[in-house]
Amino acid sequence: MDPAEYYFRLFCRFETGDERYRWLNRTLAVATGARTAEAVRCTAFTPT
């Protein structure tokens, strides 16, 4: 399918109890996606 014919936009919320990754609980990521023949590929972006 031609990528110009569709688009993906996602938001990702995380939840963890592991102290090392606790910062993820306060993180909201935005992602784009694209279809390939084998899978859907998502690329997430987080604020820095």
Sequence and secondary structure as in RCSB ss.txt:
>XXXX:A:sequence
MDPAEYYFRLFCRFETGDERYRWLNRTLAVATGARTAEAVRCTAFTPT
>XXXX:A:secstr
  GGG  EEEEEE     GGGGGGGG EEEEEEEE SS EEEEEE   
